[in-house]
Amino acid sequence: MSTQRLRNEDYQDYSSTDASPEESSSEGLSNFSPSSYQRFGESNSTTWFQTLIHLLKSNIGTGLLGLPLAVKNAGILMGPLSLLVIGIVAVHCMSLLVKCAHHFCLRLNKPFVDYGDTVMYGLESSPSSCLRNHAHWGRHIVDFFLIVTQLGFCCVYFVFLADNFKQVVEAANGTTNDCHNNETVVLTPTMDSRLYMLSLLPFLVLLVFIRNLRVLSIFSLLANVTMLVSLVMIYQFIVQRIPNPSHLPLVAPWKTYPLFFGTAIFAFEGIGMVLPLENKMKDPQKFPLILYLGMAIITALYISLGCLGYLQFGADIQGSITLNMPNCWLYQSVKLLYSIGIFFTYAIQFYVPAEIIVPFFVSRAPEHCELVVDLFVRTVLVCLTCILAILIPRLDLVISLVGSVSSSALALIIPPLLEITTYYSEGMSPLTIAKDALISILGFVGFVVGTYEALYELIQPSQTPIFINSTSAFVVS
């Protein structure tokens, strides 16, 4: 196996929740001109509709299912308003990244630059000699946060799968065909959720041994179908017979708001897919319109599911709305279908950190041991995500922690600073600089406070913690 990877072309920045990675072609490089800004893979270019679908599915994953609890942590009024603001800021940061990438493609006569390259070139354009001399660290910083984000997603998947499988198994004896009959379900205690994680470990290890992107795309398609069906069924349930919301607080206590921020930014962290998607478009001039349209749909989806889920289940809402679904076979199948989708998505999310980390070790191994080293490093990385999930078995805290630590950096902190370093020497208005600084500062505050609050809640749980591993089935009356 060759240790030389075409990182900028083949896999870089697939940091989405459910993206389908596609191999890029290097054909057409000689035909590049700054005025036309041609892309890789002209023969495989995507239409505007395909790009929109990729953008939508890259932002729909476990973070979406955690938004009802996020709304609870912010309040039934403050929650949707905050989601709207975060959505607007997130799409603005995405547009800043695309804008800066275009700038360097034209200036450097390159057909494509990824997130890491854009940050590196941005630092090289900085008026500060210190930043220019250490510009290569820009790529390393982006790679680091990509690795943390993607492995964080994998940790979330371990907890999600364990919680949902545990609940289905424990409620199996009491599962009925009547989804609307009010009844008491006697649960059959089974093993701890951490043992479910260990049970899933060998299957996920075998799954990540698949290194071919085209094969992974098949699994991605299967995941997308199962998750779409599950999402439709979830919406079908939560819009029925919504209880009186008068007892729900308009604004939640400030102490839980950082947890909302972490979960929300975790859900919106699809910025890593923006440049690869724009690069693959047949007509990239239309990408800004597709970006705004797609993110408007995603924001509306997030707000609606977050609000409806909280209105339906109230204070009983759990880390994933699937854990609140009724104990009947129809909605138990929702948990299983979504879990199957998340299981296969694990390999897609794992691809990015593997392609960054694995070559580092393989290149230092003897040629006859390359395959063994490759598989060993992949196994170690999967075991690492399993261990971290076992140490933090609360789904809500894992999502909030990953969102606060890494997603905030990629989605909120870096893009505004990138615009400043890119265009400052060419002249920027004080208002633009102030706007960029404000976004980065707010992102940094969310990073610090959100991380602190998630760790504090983990170490010293509140008086009434949300037991995500609880398997009590919710049944509507």
C-alpha beads as a LAMMPS data file, in Angstrom:
LAMMPS data file: protein, C-alpha beads

477 atoms
476 bonds

1 atom types
1 bond types

-500.0 500.0 xlo xhi
-500.0 500.0 ylo yhi
-500.0 500.0 zlo zhi

Masses

1 110.0

Atoms # bond

1 1 1 0.000 0.000 0.000
2 1 1 1.378 3.360 -0.941
3 1 1 2.010 5.750 1.886
4 1 1 1.707 8.789 -0.360
5 1 1 -1.785 10.249 -0.036
6 1 1 -3.323 12.911 -2.224
7 1 1 -4.797 14.503 0.864
8 1 1 -5.943 17.754 -0.677
9 1 1 -7.863 15.925 -3.409
10 1 1 -9.118 12.652 -2.002
11 1 1 -10.431 13.035 1.469
12 1 1 -9.550 16.242 3.228
13 1 1 -12.285 18.000 5.170
14 1 1 -15.015 15.380 5.116
15 1 1 -15.836 16.560 8.623
16 1 1 -19.577 16.301 8.281
17 1 1 -22.046 14.199 10.101
18 1 1 -23.208 12.000 7.304
19 1 1 -21.332 12.976 4.187
20 1 1 -20.756 10.597 1.324
21 1 1 -17.100 10.924 0.396
22 1 1 -16.315 10.682 -3.286
23 1 1 -12.960 10.211 -4.896
24 1 1 -11.780 13.255 -6.798
25 1 1 -9.996 13.190 -10.100
26 1 1 -6.988 15.317 -10.883
27 1 1 -7.908 15.632 -14.554
28 1 1 -8.095 19.081 -15.996
29 1 1 -5.409 20.680 -13.848
30 1 1 -3.527 21.896 -16.876
31 1 1 -6.632 23.715 -18.095
32 1 1 -6.971 25.801 -14.973
33 1 1 -7.167 29.542 -15.336
34 1 1 -7.768 32.094 -12.594
35 1 1 -10.689 33.644 -14.405
36 1 1 -12.628 30.397 -14.814
37 1 1 -11.645 28.833 -11.475
38 1 1 -12.025 25.269 -12.793
39 1 1 -12.334 22.320 -10.430
40 1 1 -11.064 18.787 -10.111
41 1 1 -13.238 16.013 -11.467
42 1 1 -15.065 17.708 -14.332
43 1 1 -16.400 14.302 -15.460
44 1 1 -17.864 13.656 -12.019
45 1 1 -19.172 17.138 -11.317
46 1 1 -22.386 17.379 -9.315
47 1 1 -25.487 19.323 -10.232
48 1 1 -26.907 22.010 -7.974
49 1 1 -29.554 19.580 -6.707
50 1 1 -27.007 16.860 -5.888
51 1 1 -24.885 19.426 -4.059
52 1 1 -27.924 20.547 -2.077
53 1 1 -28.695 16.947 -1.082
54 1 1 -25.067 16.390 -0.013
55 1 1 -25.167 19.583 2.040
56 1 1 -28.400 18.555 3.753
57 1 1 -27.300 15.057 4.644
58 1 1 -23.885 16.277 5.822
59 1 1 -25.635 18.204 8.622
60 1 1 -28.123 15.561 9.723
61 1 1 -26.917 13.066 12.322
62 1 1 -26.968 12.456 16.055
63 1 1 -26.687 16.192 16.775
64 1 1 -30.151 16.701 15.299
65 1 1 -31.674 14.187 17.708
66 1 1 -30.107 15.988 20.682
67 1 1 -31.624 19.378 19.863
68 1 1 -34.857 18.917 21.894
69 1 1 -32.707 18.588 25.021
70 1 1 -30.697 21.600 23.855
71 1 1 -33.906 23.639 23.635
72 1 1 -34.726 22.529 27.179
73 1 1 -31.318 23.797 28.325
74 1 1 -32.039 27.213 26.766
75 1 1 -35.811 27.583 27.188
76 1 1 -38.747 27.231 24.822
77 1 1 -38.311 30.863 23.663
78 1 1 -34.567 31.362 24.010
79 1 1 -33.798 27.978 22.423
80 1 1 -35.250 28.523 18.931
81 1 1 -34.078 32.146 18.855
82 1 1 -30.547 31.044 19.722
83 1 1 -30.651 28.269 17.117
84 1 1 -31.649 30.845 14.514
85 1 1 -28.777 33.157 15.477
86 1 1 -26.236 30.314 15.534
87 1 1 -27.501 29.139 12.147
88 1 1 -27.059 32.608 10.629
89 1 1 -23.573 32.994 12.104
90 1 1 -22.581 29.458 11.026
91 1 1 -23.580 29.987 7.398
92 1 1 -21.815 33.366 7.409
93 1 1 -18.617 31.657 8.587
94 1 1 -19.016 29.050 5.848
95 1 1 -19.291 31.807 3.258
96 1 1 -16.165 33.458 4.698
97 1 1 -14.238 30.213 4.243
98 1 1 -15.376 29.892 0.626
99 1 1 -14.538 33.545 -0.023
100 1 1 -10.996 33.176 1.339
101 1 1 -10.460 29.900 -0.547
102 1 1 -11.463 31.608 -3.811
103 1 1 -9.065 34.451 -3.042
104 1 1 -6.072 32.127 -2.706
105 1 1 -7.039 29.993 -5.690
106 1 1 -7.009 33.095 -7.881
107 1 1 -3.889 34.596 -6.329
108 1 1 -1.843 31.390 -6.313
109 1 1 -3.219 29.957 -9.557
110 1 1 -4.494 26.821 -7.840
111 1 1 -7.617 24.889 -8.846
112 1 1 -8.549 23.990 -5.280
113 1 1 -7.449 24.626 -1.706
114 1 1 -8.889 22.836 1.298
115 1 1 -9.619 24.186 4.783
116 1 1 -6.105 23.586 6.082
117 1 1 -4.434 25.107 3.026
118 1 1 -6.674 28.170 3.225
119 1 1 -5.722 28.800 6.848
120 1 1 -2.038 28.289 6.069
121 1 1 -2.127 30.736 3.153
122 1 1 -4.129 33.151 5.299
123 1 1 -1.373 33.185 7.900
124 1 1 1.210 33.698 5.140
125 1 1 -0.720 36.808 4.100
126 1 1 -0.801 38.178 7.629
127 1 1 1.020 41.470 8.335
128 1 1 2.567 39.795 11.373
129 1 1 5.971 38.291 10.672
130 1 1 5.490 35.811 13.529
131 1 1 2.332 34.431 11.938
132 1 1 3.958 34.298 8.513
133 1 1 6.946 32.369 9.870
134 1 1 4.668 29.814 11.507
135 1 1 2.025 29.645 8.772
136 1 1 2.438 25.872 8.395
137 1 1 0.905 25.526 11.844
138 1 1 -2.362 26.680 10.316
139 1 1 -2.757 23.358 8.556
140 1 1 -1.714 21.455 11.668
141 1 1 -4.300 23.300 13.766
142 1 1 -7.097 22.517 11.309
143 1 1 -5.988 18.871 11.078
144 1 1 -5.942 18.652 14.871
145 1 1 -9.480 19.983 15.255
146 1 1 -10.671 17.783 12.385
147 1 1 -9.257 14.745 14.154
148 1 1 -10.781 15.754 17.493
149 1 1 -14.134 16.523 15.876
150 1 1 -14.339 13.324 13.852
151 1 1 -13.180 11.054 16.680
152 1 1 -15.614 12.949 18.912
153 1 1 -18.408 12.074 16.489
154 1 1 -17.308 8.434 16.710
155 1 1 -17.476 8.589 20.534
156 1 1 -21.003 9.991 20.284
157 1 1 -21.946 7.127 17.971
158 1 1 -20.737 4.545 20.496
159 1 1 -22.910 6.073 23.244
160 1 1 -25.895 6.510 20.908
161 1 1 -25.765 2.917 19.683
162 1 1 -25.359 1.502 23.182
163 1 1 -28.235 3.555 24.636
164 1 1 -30.674 2.705 21.860
165 1 1 -29.829 -0.990 21.621
166 1 1 -30.010 -1.289 25.408
167 1 1 -33.434 0.314 25.512
168 1 1 -34.812 -1.872 22.717
169 1 1 -33.506 -5.074 24.324
170 1 1 -34.727 -4.244 27.839
171 1 1 -38.207 -3.271 26.644
172 1 1 -38.546 -6.190 24.204
173 1 1 -40.811 -8.262 26.457
174 1 1 -43.200 -5.341 26.944
175 1 1 -43.219 -4.095 23.374
176 1 1 -46.708 -4.062 21.829
177 1 1 -48.361 -3.287 18.525
178 1 1 -50.458 -0.503 20.062
179 1 1 -48.572 2.791 19.967
180 1 1 -51.311 4.832 21.683
181 1 1 -52.463 2.663 24.550
182 1 1 -51.401 3.933 27.994
183 1 1 -49.815 1.007 29.792
184 1 1 -47.051 0.194 32.256
185 1 1 -44.099 -1.612 30.756
186 1 1 -42.081 -4.035 32.858
187 1 1 -38.482 -3.808 31.759
188 1 1 -36.067 -6.725 31.749
189 1 1 -32.759 -5.518 33.189
190 1 1 -29.760 -6.337 31.029
191 1 1 -26.080 -5.493 31.088
192 1 1 -24.746 -1.985 31.570
193 1 1 -24.557 0.281 28.533
194 1 1 -20.754 0.199 28.719
195 1 1 -20.868 -3.532 28.033
196 1 1 -23.009 -2.813 24.983
197 1 1 -20.233 -0.505 23.786
198 1 1 -17.679 -3.273 24.221
199 1 1 -19.980 -5.646 22.342
200 1 1 -20.109 -3.232 19.413
201 1 1 -16.325 -2.728 19.374
202 1 1 -15.267 -5.760 17.243
203 1 1 -17.936 -5.039 14.618
204 1 1 -16.860 -1.410 14.288
205 1 1 -13.209 -2.451 14.092
206 1 1 -14.037 -4.744 11.165
207 1 1 -16.070 -1.955 9.563
208 1 1 -13.183 0.561 9.569
209 1 1 -10.899 -1.991 7.911
210 1 1 -12.751 -1.007 4.727
211 1 1 -10.502 1.638 3.201
212 1 1 -12.073 2.063 -0.220
213 1 1 -14.138 5.231 -0.585
214 1 1 -16.443 3.744 -3.180
215 1 1 -17.358 0.875 -0.871
216 1 1 -17.895 3.326 1.979
217 1 1 -20.223 5.328 -0.255
218 1 1 -22.494 2.282 -0.495
219 1 1 -22.698 2.134 3.291
220 1 1 -23.322 5.871 3.362
221 1 1 -26.288 5.477 1.002
222 1 1 -27.738 2.739 3.221
223 1 1 -27.242 4.953 6.274
224 1 1 -28.960 7.898 4.624
225 1 1 -32.015 5.834 3.650
226 1 1 -32.511 4.334 7.115
227 1 1 -32.021 7.665 8.884
228 1 1 -34.418 9.481 6.547
229 1 1 -37.166 6.914 7.175
230 1 1 -36.565 7.160 10.918
231 1 1 -36.680 10.963 10.864
232 1 1 -40.008 10.989 9.030
233 1 1 -41.470 8.594 11.626
234 1 1 -40.159 10.737 14.491
235 1 1 -41.809 13.844 13.044
236 1 1 -45.016 11.900 12.488
237 1 1 -45.159 11.135 16.200
238 1 1 -44.096 14.419 17.803
239 1 1 -46.633 16.541 15.909
240 1 1 -49.537 14.568 17.402
241 1 1 -51.394 15.701 20.543
242 1 1 -48.811 18.182 21.793
243 1 1 -49.333 18.868 25.536
244 1 1 -50.033 22.324 26.946
245 1 1 -46.675 24.160 26.899
246 1 1 -47.615 26.729 29.556
247 1 1 -45.536 24.963 32.221
248 1 1 -42.328 25.081 30.132
249 1 1 -39.919 27.930 30.967
250 1 1 -39.427 30.581 28.301
251 1 1 -35.799 31.038 29.386
252 1 1 -33.887 28.294 31.190
253 1 1 -31.361 28.965 33.982
254 1 1 -28.161 30.487 32.617
255 1 1 -26.095 27.606 34.027
256 1 1 -27.461 25.158 31.449
257 1 1 -27.115 27.511 28.474
258 1 1 -23.467 26.522 27.762
259 1 1 -24.696 22.933 27.325
260 1 1 -27.168 24.252 24.752
261 1 1 -24.349 26.023 22.916
262 1 1 -22.217 22.876 22.730
263 1 1 -25.077 20.753 21.390
264 1 1 -26.185 23.408 18.885
265 1 1 -22.737 24.028 17.438
266 1 1 -22.180 20.243 17.319
267 1 1 -25.283 19.999 15.114
268 1 1 -24.234 22.915 12.877
269 1 1 -20.628 21.797 12.444
270 1 1 -20.698 20.946 8.731
271 1 1 -18.171 23.544 7.669
272 1 1 -15.595 20.934 6.708
273 1 1 -17.807 19.759 3.832
274 1 1 -18.247 23.203 2.294
275 1 1 -15.076 23.384 0.160
276 1 1 -15.205 19.757 -1.100
277 1 1 -18.837 20.232 -2.131
278 1 1 -18.117 23.543 -3.845
279 1 1 -15.130 21.957 -5.587
280 1 1 -17.284 19.173 -7.051
281 1 1 -20.018 21.424 -8.466
282 1 1 -20.516 21.594 -12.204
283 1 1 -21.454 25.271 -11.864
284 1 1 -19.646 26.540 -8.732
285 1 1 -20.927 30.087 -9.213
286 1 1 -24.269 28.819 -7.924
287 1 1 -22.765 27.438 -4.730
288 1 1 -23.419 30.512 -2.520
289 1 1 -27.135 30.263 -3.359
290 1 1 -27.123 26.513 -2.652
291 1 1 -25.304 27.131 0.624
292 1 1 -27.836 29.700 1.840
293 1 1 -30.818 27.618 0.689
294 1 1 -29.480 24.419 2.222
295 1 1 -28.584 26.006 5.542
296 1 1 -31.990 27.723 5.687
297 1 1 -33.656 24.298 5.334
298 1 1 -31.323 22.796 7.925
299 1 1 -31.923 25.632 10.402
300 1 1 -35.700 25.275 9.969
301 1 1 -35.381 21.512 10.501
302 1 1 -33.290 22.003 13.636
303 1 1 -35.644 24.567 15.150
304 1 1 -38.776 22.558 14.368
305 1 1 -37.467 19.250 15.721
306 1 1 -35.928 20.907 18.765
307 1 1 -39.123 22.778 19.668
308 1 1 -41.596 20.019 18.816
309 1 1 -39.541 17.412 20.651
310 1 1 -39.340 19.544 23.780
311 1 1 -43.033 20.447 23.579
312 1 1 -43.989 16.782 23.226
313 1 1 -41.844 15.317 26.011
314 1 1 -41.220 18.345 28.244
315 1 1 -38.845 17.892 31.160
316 1 1 -38.532 14.153 30.396
317 1 1 -36.658 14.761 27.141
318 1 1 -33.422 12.741 26.931
319 1 1 -30.096 13.095 25.151
320 1 1 -31.576 11.634 21.968
321 1 1 -35.242 11.986 21.152
322 1 1 -35.291 8.340 20.041
323 1 1 -34.951 7.352 23.714
324 1 1 -38.324 9.003 24.393
325 1 1 -40.254 7.208 21.672
326 1 1 -43.180 4.940 22.726
327 1 1 -42.698 1.278 23.514
328 1 1 -44.325 -0.215 20.430
329 1 1 -42.784 -2.087 17.542
330 1 1 -43.262 0.779 15.108
331 1 1 -41.195 3.236 17.129
332 1 1 -38.784 0.605 18.382
333 1 1 -38.004 0.068 14.703
334 1 1 -37.210 3.802 14.493
335 1 1 -34.462 3.337 17.058
336 1 1 -33.119 0.302 15.237
337 1 1 -33.223 1.947 11.815
338 1 1 -31.484 5.103 13.001
339 1 1 -28.949 2.984 14.880
340 1 1 -28.173 1.023 11.715
341 1 1 -27.612 4.301 9.896
342 1 1 -25.327 5.601 12.647
343 1 1 -23.418 2.296 12.698
344 1 1 -22.483 2.589 9.017
345 1 1 -21.864 6.330 9.332
346 1 1 -19.140 5.530 11.878
347 1 1 -16.864 4.386 9.043
348 1 1 -17.491 7.596 7.077
349 1 1 -16.621 9.798 10.050
350 1 1 -13.605 7.641 10.890
351 1 1 -12.158 8.085 7.395
352 1 1 -10.827 11.610 7.951
353 1 1 -8.753 11.039 11.119
354 1 1 -7.567 7.686 9.756
355 1 1 -6.252 9.271 6.553
356 1 1 -4.437 11.914 8.570
357 1 1 -2.995 9.668 11.283
358 1 1 -2.445 6.279 9.611
359 1 1 0.036 7.440 6.905
360 1 1 2.226 8.984 9.618
361 1 1 2.834 5.534 11.125
362 1 1 2.733 3.493 7.916
363 1 1 5.438 5.629 6.311
364 1 1 7.781 4.690 9.173
365 1 1 7.140 0.948 8.970
366 1 1 8.974 -1.602 6.792
367 1 1 7.264 -2.145 3.449
368 1 1 6.224 -5.729 4.255
369 1 1 4.555 -4.531 7.486
370 1 1 2.609 -1.616 6.054
371 1 1 -0.759 -3.388 5.943
372 1 1 -0.355 -4.765 9.461
373 1 1 0.581 -1.327 10.823
374 1 1 -2.327 0.271 8.951
375 1 1 -4.881 -2.129 10.448
376 1 1 -3.292 -1.932 13.891
377 1 1 -3.480 1.887 14.004
378 1 1 -7.103 1.773 12.860
379 1 1 -7.907 -0.728 15.608
380 1 1 -6.216 1.439 18.234
381 1 1 -8.175 4.513 17.114
382 1 1 -11.511 2.667 17.298
383 1 1 -10.596 1.334 20.749
384 1 1 -9.706 4.889 21.798
385 1 1 -13.159 6.180 20.823
386 1 1 -14.742 3.256 22.674
387 1 1 -12.725 3.959 25.836
388 1 1 -13.625 7.649 25.755
389 1 1 -17.297 6.757 25.293
390 1 1 -17.114 4.379 28.262
391 1 1 -15.557 7.123 30.386
392 1 1 -18.313 9.584 29.401
393 1 1 -21.447 7.438 28.923
394 1 1 -23.896 10.366 28.999
395 1 1 -24.950 11.163 25.467
396 1 1 -25.937 14.765 26.164
397 1 1 -22.571 15.589 27.743
398 1 1 -20.549 13.868 25.019
399 1 1 -22.341 15.875 22.325
400 1 1 -21.985 19.140 24.226
401 1 1 -18.317 18.514 25.022
402 1 1 -17.367 17.661 21.426
403 1 1 -19.314 20.651 20.144
404 1 1 -17.706 23.063 22.598
405 1 1 -14.142 21.788 22.256
406 1 1 -13.667 21.302 18.530
407 1 1 -16.749 22.240 16.539
408 1 1 -16.727 25.798 17.877
409 1 1 -13.141 26.244 16.679
410 1 1 -13.778 25.012 13.143
411 1 1 -17.190 26.623 12.701
412 1 1 -16.957 29.928 14.616
413 1 1 -13.470 30.882 15.792
414 1 1 -11.188 30.205 12.807
415 1 1 -13.186 31.539 9.781
416 1 1 -13.545 35.167 11.010
417 1 1 -9.875 35.292 11.992
418 1 1 -9.037 33.837 8.591
419 1 1 -10.826 36.724 6.868
420 1 1 -8.830 39.237 8.913
421 1 1 -5.451 37.652 8.135
422 1 1 -6.377 37.259 4.466
423 1 1 -7.613 40.764 3.703
424 1 1 -6.112 42.989 6.403
425 1 1 -3.069 43.958 4.314
426 1 1 -5.382 44.806 1.396
427 1 1 -7.536 47.069 3.518
428 1 1 -10.576 46.211 5.639
429 1 1 -13.219 48.432 7.143
430 1 1 -13.142 48.758 10.947
431 1 1 -16.736 47.495 11.017
432 1 1 -15.773 44.246 9.274
433 1 1 -12.835 43.739 11.629
434 1 1 -15.078 44.388 14.633
435 1 1 -17.673 41.934 13.303
436 1 1 -15.094 39.195 12.755
437 1 1 -13.516 39.793 16.146
438 1 1 -16.923 39.651 17.850
439 1 1 -17.822 36.309 16.229
440 1 1 -14.460 34.777 17.166
441 1 1 -14.677 36.089 20.737
442 1 1 -18.197 34.729 21.174
443 1 1 -17.047 31.404 19.734
444 1 1 -14.102 31.341 22.138
445 1 1 -16.313 32.184 25.111
446 1 1 -18.649 29.370 24.093
447 1 1 -15.655 27.076 23.751
448 1 1 -14.360 27.852 27.252
449 1 1 -17.666 28.049 29.139
450 1 1 -19.265 25.140 27.270
451 1 1 -16.283 22.886 27.874
452 1 1 -16.121 23.875 31.555
453 1 1 -19.837 23.330 32.134
454 1 1 -19.848 19.948 30.391
455 1 1 -16.841 18.765 32.398
456 1 1 -18.304 20.162 35.631
457 1 1 -21.614 18.388 35.013
458 1 1 -19.691 15.213 34.272
459 1 1 -17.646 15.384 37.472
460 1 1 -20.385 16.759 39.743
461 1 1 -23.807 15.932 38.264
462 1 1 -26.687 18.243 39.165
463 1 1 -29.379 17.286 41.646
464 1 1 -31.664 16.018 38.885
465 1 1 -29.401 14.635 36.182
466 1 1 -30.702 13.309 32.934
467 1 1 -30.075 9.589 32.985
468 1 1 -29.446 8.942 29.337
469 1 1 -29.014 5.210 29.961
470 1 1 -32.451 4.976 31.470
471 1 1 -34.728 2.713 29.459
472 1 1 -38.116 3.694 30.764
473 1 1 -40.396 3.723 27.755
474 1 1 -42.457 6.798 27.133
475 1 1 -46.047 6.007 26.264
476 1 1 -48.574 8.630 25.265
477 1 1 -51.873 8.626 26.992

Bonds

1 1 1 2
2 1 2 3
3 1 3 4
4 1 4 5
5 1 5 6
6 1 6 7
7 1 7 8
8 1 8 9
9 1 9 10
10 1 10 11
11 1 11 12
12 1 12 13
13 1 13 14
14 1 14 15
15 1 15 16
16 1 16 17
17 1 17 18
18 1 18 19
19 1 19 20
20 1 20 21
21 1 21 22
22 1 22 23
23 1 23 24
24 1 24 25
25 1 25 26
26 1 26 27
27 1 27 28
28 1 28 29
29 1 29 30
30 1 30 31
31 1 31 32
32 1 32 33
33 1 33 34
34 1 34 35
35 1 35 36
36 1 36 37
37 1 37 38
38 1 38 39
39 1 39 40
40 1 40 41
41 1 41 42
42 1 42 43
43 1 43 44
44 1 44 45
45 1 45 46
46 1 46 47
47 1 47 48
48 1 48 49
49 1 49 50
50 1 50 51
51 1 51 52
52 1 52 53
53 1 53 54
54 1 54 55
55 1 55 56
56 1 56 57
57 1 57 58
58 1 58 59
59 1 59 60
60 1 60 61
61 1 61 62
62 1 62 63
63 1 63 64
64 1 64 65
65 1 65 66
66 1 66 67
67 1 67 68
68 1 68 69
69 1 69 70
70 1 70 71
71 1 71 72
72 1 72 73
73 1 73 74
74 1 74 75
75 1 75 76
76 1 76 77
77 1 77 78
78 1 78 79
79 1 79 80
80 1 80 81
81 1 81 82
82 1 82 83
83 1 83 84
84 1 84 85
85 1 85 86
86 1 86 87
87 1 87 88
88 1 88 89
89 1 89 90
90 1 90 91
91 1 91 92
92 1 92 93
93 1 93 94
94 1 94 95
95 1 95 96
96 1 96 97
97 1 97 98
98 1 98 99
99 1 99 100
100 1 100 101
101 1 101 102
102 1 102 103
103 1 103 104
104 1 104 105
105 1 105 106
106 1 106 107
107 1 107 108
108 1 108 109
109 1 109 110
110 1 110 111
111 1 111 112
112 1 112 113
113 1 113 114
114 1 114 115
115 1 115 116
116 1 116 117
117 1 117 118
118 1 118 119
119 1 119 120
120 1 120 121
121 1 121 122
122 1 122 123
123 1 123 124
124 1 124 125
125 1 125 126
126 1 126 127
127 1 127 128
128 1 128 129
129 1 129 130
130 1 130 131
131 1 131 132
132 1 132 133
133 1 133 134
134 1 134 135
135 1 135 136
136 1 136 137
137 1 137 138
138 1 138 139
139 1 139 140
140 1 140 141
141 1 141 142
142 1 142 143
143 1 143 144
144 1 144 145
145 1 145 146
146 1 146 147
147 1 147 148
148 1 148 149
149 1 149 150
150 1 150 151
151 1 151 152
152 1 152 153
153 1 153 154
154 1 154 155
155 1 155 156
156 1 156 157
157 1 157 158
158 1 158 159
159 1 159 160
160 1 160 161
161 1 161 162
162 1 162 163
163 1 163 164
164 1 164 165
165 1 165 166
166 1 166 167
167 1 167 168
168 1 168 169
169 1 169 170
170 1 170 171
171 1 171 172
172 1 172 173
173 1 173 174
174 1 174 175
175 1 175 176
176 1 176 177
177 1 177 178
178 1 178 179
179 1 179 180
180 1 180 181
181 1 181 182
182 1 182 183
183 1 183 184
184 1 184 185
185 1 185 186
186 1 186 187
187 1 187 188
188 1 188 189
189 1 189 190
190 1 190 191
191 1 191 192
192 1 192 193
193 1 193 194
194 1 194 195
195 1 195 196
196 1 196 197
197 1 197 198
198 1 198 199
199 1 199 200
200 1 200 201
201 1 201 202
202 1 202 203
203 1 203 204
204 1 204 205
205 1 205 206
206 1 206 207
207 1 207 208
208 1 208 209
209 1 209 210
210 1 210 211
211 1 211 212
212 1 212 213
213 1 213 214
214 1 214 215
215 1 215 216
216 1 216 217
217 1 217 218
218 1 218 219
219 1 219 220
220 1 220 221
221 1 221 222
222 1 222 223
223 1 223 224
224 1 224 225
225 1 225 226
226 1 226 227
227 1 227 228
228 1 228 229
229 1 229 230
230 1 230 231
231 1 231 232
232 1 232 233
233 1 233 234
234 1 234 235
235 1 235 236
236 1 236 237
237 1 237 238
238 1 238 239
239 1 239 240
240 1 240 241
241 1 241 242
242 1 242 243
243 1 243 244
244 1 244 245
245 1 245 246
246 1 246 247
247 1 247 248
248 1 248 249
249 1 249 250
250 1 250 251
251 1 251 252
252 1 252 253
253 1 253 254
254 1 254 255
255 1 255 256
256 1 256 257
257 1 257 258
258 1 258 259
259 1 259 260
260 1 260 261
261 1 261 262
262 1 262 263
263 1 263 264
264 1 264 265
265 1 265 266
266 1 266 267
267 1 267 268
268 1 268 269
269 1 269 270
270 1 270 271
271 1 271 272
272 1 272 273
273 1 273 274
274 1 274 275
275 1 275 276
276 1 276 277
277 1 277 278
278 1 278 279
279 1 279 280
280 1 280 281
281 1 281 282
282 1 282 283
283 1 283 284
284 1 284 285
285 1 285 286
286 1 286 287
287 1 287 288
288 1 288 289
289 1 289 290
290 1 290 291
291 1 291 292
292 1 292 293
293 1 293 294
294 1 294 295
295 1 295 296
296 1 296 297
297 1 297 298
298 1 298 299
299 1 299 300
300 1 300 301
301 1 301 302
302 1 302 303
303 1 303 304
304 1 304 305
305 1 305 306
306 1 306 307
307 1 307 308
308 1 308 309
309 1 309 310
310 1 310 311
311 1 311 312
312 1 312 313
313 1 313 314
314 1 314 315
315 1 315 316
316 1 316 317
317 1 317 318
318 1 318 319
319 1 319 320
320 1 320 321
321 1 321 322
322 1 322 323
323 1 323 324
324 1 324 325
325 1 325 326
326 1 326 327
327 1 327 328
328 1 328 329
329 1 329 330
330 1 330 331
331 1 331 332
332 1 332 333
333 1 333 334
334 1 334 335
335 1 335 336
336 1 336 337
337 1 337 338
338 1 338 339
339 1 339 340
340 1 340 341
341 1 341 342
342 1 342 343
343 1 343 344
344 1 344 345
345 1 345 346
346 1 346 347
347 1 347 348
348 1 348 349
349 1 349 350
350 1 350 351
351 1 351 352
352 1 352 353
353 1 353 354
354 1 354 355
355 1 355 356
356 1 356 357
357 1 357 358
358 1 358 359
359 1 359 360
360 1 360 361
361 1 361 362
362 1 362 363
363 1 363 364
364 1 364 365
365 1 365 366
366 1 366 367
367 1 367 368
368 1 368 369
369 1 369 370
370 1 370 371
371 1 371 372
372 1 372 373
373 1 373 374
374 1 374 375
375 1 375 376
376 1 376 377
377 1 377 378
378 1 378 379
379 1 379 380
380 1 380 381
381 1 381 382
382 1 382 383
383 1 383 384
384 1 384 385
385 1 385 386
386 1 386 387
387 1 387 388
388 1 388 389
389 1 389 390
390 1 390 391
391 1 391 392
392 1 392 393
393 1 393 394
394 1 394 395
395 1 395 396
396 1 396 397
397 1 397 398
398 1 398 399
399 1 399 400
400 1 400 401
401 1 401 402
402 1 402 403
403 1 403 404
404 1 404 405
405 1 405 406
406 1 406 407
407 1 407 408
408 1 408 409
409 1 409 410
410 1 410 411
411 1 411 412
412 1 412 413
413 1 413 414
414 1 414 415
415 1 415 416
416 1 416 417
417 1 417 418
418 1 418 419
419 1 419 420
420 1 420 421
421 1 421 422
422 1 422 423
423 1 423 424
424 1 424 425
425 1 425 426
426 1 426 427
427 1 427 428
428 1 428 429
429 1 429 430
430 1 430 431
431 1 431 432
432 1 432 433
433 1 433 434
434 1 434 435
435 1 435 436
436 1 436 437
437 1 437 438
438 1 438 439
439 1 439 440
440 1 440 441
441 1 441 442
442 1 442 443
443 1 443 444
444 1 444 445
445 1 445 446
446 1 446 447
447 1 447 448
448 1 448 449
449 1 449 450
450 1 450 451
451 1 451 452
452 1 452 453
453 1 453 454
454 1 454 455
455 1 455 456
456 1 456 457
457 1 457 458
458 1 458 459
459 1 459 460
460 1 460 461
461 1 461 462
462 1 462 463
463 1 463 464
464 1 464 465
465 1 465 466
466 1 466 467
467 1 467 468
468 1 468 469
469 1 469 470
470 1 470 471
471 1 471 472
472 1 472 473
473 1 473 474
474 1 474 475
475 1 475 476
476 1 476 477
